[in-house]
């Protein structure tokens, strides 16, 4: 069995703020307000300033930032004009090139479902570069490539999204156990539930996205 990795990433590190729904849940906002470094996609700069937060770096093609803010933050702009990748991809790549070991994606969901799905796919695409996690107002999305143990709470909603039909899964601590199970489609591993304060997912190959819902006491901030 592969070594066990304990997730999730704790607040207080590096975050990327994309231009989706701005974090509203208390825990999601905690990741933003406690971050030591905020890598901001250009379209999200205005929302960040409204919270009286200052970006560490602004990345993108600069087509979504006002002239005023572009001038104000001229010393921390990384303009990448190519259109082969989106701004979130550019931000993740910049973080990897600048020795980031753990990265939390915020504002990567909530406006358009196609953007949300595309951004979720970046977790799987880039998880070999660093530890990655997407935090939304509803929960956490984490890519895993080997046996991983997660902290949880009894009753917490869990979904396992297999990106490879050949991958076999075994679980401990889930209401509906997986026992050397192949998940033939994305929905096959969804709508499960944690039964204790941790659960472990074993997999033999490939990359998997694991979703954990937000704790009930993490209210939406006004």
C-alpha positions as CSV (number, residue, x, y, z in Angstrom):
1,X,0.0,0.0,0.0
2,X,1.2,3.5,-0.8
3,X,2.2,5.9,2.0
4,X,-0.7,7.8,3.5
5,X,-0.9,11.5,2.9
6,X,-3.0,13.6,5.3
7,X,-5.1,16.4,3.7
8,X,-6.5,19.2,3.6
9,X,-4.2,22.2,3.2
10,X,-4.5,24.6,6.1
11,X,-5.1,28.3,5.8
12,X,-2.1,30.6,6.0
13,X,-0.2,29.9,2.8
14,X,-0.5,30.8,-0.9
15,X,-3.8,31.3,-2.6
16,X,-4.9,32.1,-6.2
17,X,-8.0,34.2,-6.5
18,X,-9.8,33.7,-9.8
19,X,-12.6,35.8,-11.1
20,X,-15.5,33.4,-10.3
21,X,-17.8,33.8,-7.3
22,X,-15.9,35.7,-4.6
23,X,-15.6,33.7,-1.4
24,X,-18.5,34.2,1.0
25,X,-18.5,31.3,3.4
26,X,-16.4,32.0,6.6
27,X,-13.9,29.2,6.0
28,X,-13.4,30.1,2.4
29,X,-12.8,33.7,3.4
30,X,-10.4,32.5,6.1
31,X,-8.1,31.1,3.4
32,X,-8.1,34.4,1.7
33,X,-7.7,36.7,4.7
34,X,-5.0,34.5,6.3
35,X,-3.0,34.0,3.1
36,X,0.7,35.0,3.2
37,X,0.6,35.4,-0.6
38,X,-2.4,36.2,-2.8
39,X,-1.9,35.5,-6.5
40,X,-4.7,37.4,-8.2
41,X,-6.1,36.8,-11.7
42,X,-6.5,40.2,-13.3
43,X,-10.4,40.1,-13.3
44,X,-10.5,39.6,-9.5
45,X,-8.4,42.6,-8.5
46,X,-11.3,44.9,-8.0
47,X,-13.1,42.5,-5.6
48,X,-9.9,42.0,-3.6
49,X,-9.5,45.7,-3.2
50,X,-13.1,46.1,-2.0
51,X,-12.0,43.8,1.0
52,X,-9.0,46.1,1.6
53,X,-6.6,43.3,0.6
54,X,-3.6,43.9,-1.5
55,X,-2.5,41.3,-4.2
56,X,1.0,40.0,-4.0
57,X,1.0,39.5,-7.7
58,X,-1.5,40.0,-10.5
59,X,-1.4,37.6,-13.5
60,X,-3.2,37.5,-16.8
61,X,-3.5,39.1,-20.2
62,X,-4.7,42.3,-18.4
63,X,-8.0,42.5,-20.4
64,X,-10.1,42.6,-17.3
65,X,-8.4,45.1,-15.0
66,X,-9.2,48.8,-14.9
67,X,-6.6,51.3,-16.1
68,X,-6.6,52.8,-12.5
69,X,-5.8,49.5,-10.8
70,X,-3.3,48.6,-13.5
71,X,-1.5,51.8,-12.7
72,X,-1.8,51.4,-9.0
73,X,-0.3,47.9,-9.0
74,X,2.1,48.3,-11.8
75,X,5.0,47.0,-9.7
76,X,3.4,43.6,-9.2
77,X,1.8,42.8,-12.6
78,X,2.8,39.8,-14.6
79,X,1.3,40.3,-18.0
80,X,1.0,37.1,-20.1
81,X,-0.7,37.9,-23.4
82,X,-0.8,34.5,-25.0
83,X,-4.4,33.0,-25.3
84,X,-3.6,29.3,-25.3
85,X,-4.2,29.1,-21.5
86,X,-6.6,30.9,-19.2
87,X,-5.6,33.2,-16.4
88,X,-6.0,30.6,-13.7
89,X,-3.6,28.3,-15.6
90,X,-1.1,31.1,-15.9
91,X,-1.4,31.8,-12.1
92,X,-0.9,28.1,-11.2
93,X,2.2,27.9,-13.5
94,X,3.6,31.1,-12.0
95,X,3.2,29.7,-8.5
96,X,4.9,26.5,-9.5
97,X,7.8,28.4,-11.1
98,X,8.2,30.4,-7.8
99,X,8.7,27.5,-5.5
100,X,5.1,27.1,-4.2
101,X,4.6,23.8,-2.4
102,X,0.9,24.2,-1.5
103,X,-1.7,26.2,-3.4
104,X,-5.4,26.9,-2.7
105,X,-7.7,28.0,-5.5
106,X,-10.4,30.5,-4.5
107,X,-13.1,32.1,-6.7
108,X,-12.7,29.3,-9.3
109,X,-16.4,28.3,-9.2
110,X,-19.8,29.8,-9.1
111,X,-20.4,31.9,-12.2
112,X,-20.5,29.5,-15.1
113,X,-20.7,25.7,-14.9
114,X,-18.4,25.3,-17.9
115,X,-15.8,27.5,-16.2
116,X,-16.1,25.5,-13.0
117,X,-15.7,22.2,-14.7
118,X,-12.7,23.5,-16.6
119,X,-11.1,24.9,-13.5
120,X,-11.6,21.7,-11.6
121,X,-9.8,19.8,-14.4
122,X,-6.8,22.0,-13.7
123,X,-6.4,20.4,-10.3
124,X,-5.8,17.0,-12.0
125,X,-3.6,18.5,-14.7
126,X,-1.3,20.3,-12.3
127,X,-1.3,18.2,-9.1
128,X,2.1,16.8,-10.0
129,X,3.6,20.3,-9.5
130,X,2.5,20.9,-5.9
131,X,-0.3,20.1,-3.4
132,X,-3.4,21.7,-4.8
133,X,-7.0,22.2,-3.5
134,X,-10.0,24.2,-4.6
135,X,-12.1,25.8,-1.9
136,X,-15.6,27.0,-2.7
137,X,-18.5,28.2,-0.5
138,X,-19.9,24.7,-0.6
139,X,-16.8,22.6,0.1
140,X,-13.4,21.4,-1.0
141,X,-12.1,19.6,-4.1
142,X,-8.8,17.8,-3.8
143,X,-6.8,15.8,-6.4
144,X,-5.2,12.6,-5.2
145,X,-2.8,10.2,-6.9
146,X,-2.1,7.8,-4.1
147,X,-3.5,6.6,-0.8
148,X,-4.8,9.6,1.1
149,X,-6.4,10.1,4.6
150,X,-8.7,13.0,5.1
151,X,-10.0,14.6,8.3
152,X,-13.7,14.5,8.3
153,X,-16.8,14.6,10.5
154,X,-19.6,11.9,10.8
155,X,-22.2,12.7,8.2
156,X,-19.9,14.8,6.0
157,X,-20.9,14.4,2.4
158,X,-18.1,12.9,0.3
159,X,-17.9,12.3,-3.5
160,X,-15.1,10.4,-5.4
161,X,-14.7,11.3,-9.1
162,X,-12.6,8.8,-11.0
163,X,-10.8,10.2,-14.0
164,X,-9.7,6.8,-15.1
165,X,-12.1,3.9,-15.5
166,X,-9.3,1.4,-14.8
167,X,-8.5,2.8,-11.3
168,X,-9.5,0.5,-8.4
169,X,-10.5,2.0,-5.1
170,X,-10.7,0.7,-1.5
171,X,-12.0,3.0,1.3
172,X,-12.1,3.0,5.0
173,X,-14.4,5.3,7.0
174,X,-17.1,5.8,4.3
175,X,-20.8,4.8,4.7
176,X,-20.8,3.0,1.3
177,X,-17.5,1.2,1.2
178,X,-15.3,0.7,-1.9
179,X,-13.6,-2.6,-2.0
180,X,-11.2,-2.9,-5.0
181,X,-14.0,-1.1,-6.9
182,X,-13.8,0.4,-10.3
183,X,-15.9,3.5,-10.9
184,X,-17.3,3.3,-14.4
185,X,-18.5,7.0,-14.6
186,X,-18.2,10.3,-12.7
187,X,-21.4,9.8,-10.7
188,X,-20.5,6.2,-9.6
189,X,-18.5,7.4,-6.6
190,X,-20.6,10.4,-5.7
191,X,-23.0,11.0,-2.7
192,X,-21.1,9.0,-0.2
193,X,-20.7,9.9,3.5
194,X,-18.0,9.9,6.2
195,X,-18.8,7.9,9.3
196,X,-16.0,9.0,11.6
197,X,-13.4,11.8,12.1
198,X,-11.3,10.6,9.2
199,X,-11.6,8.4,6.1
200,X,-8.9,6.9,3.8
201,X,-9.1,6.3,0.1
202,X,-6.7,3.8,-1.5
203,X,-6.2,3.8,-5.3
204,X,-3.9,1.8,-7.5
205,X,-3.3,4.3,-10.3
206,X,-4.4,7.5,-12.0
207,X,-5.7,10.8,-10.6
208,X,-8.9,11.2,-8.7
209,X,-10.9,14.3,-7.5
210,X,-12.3,14.0,-4.0
211,X,-15.1,16.4,-2.8
212,X,-15.8,17.1,0.8
213,X,-18.7,19.4,1.7
214,X,-18.3,22.5,4.0
215,X,-18.9,22.1,7.7
216,X,-22.4,23.1,8.7
217,X,-21.2,25.7,11.1
218,X,-19.3,27.6,8.4
219,X,-22.0,30.1,7.6
220,X,-22.1,32.3,4.6
221,X,-20.7,35.7,5.5
222,X,-22.8,38.8,4.9
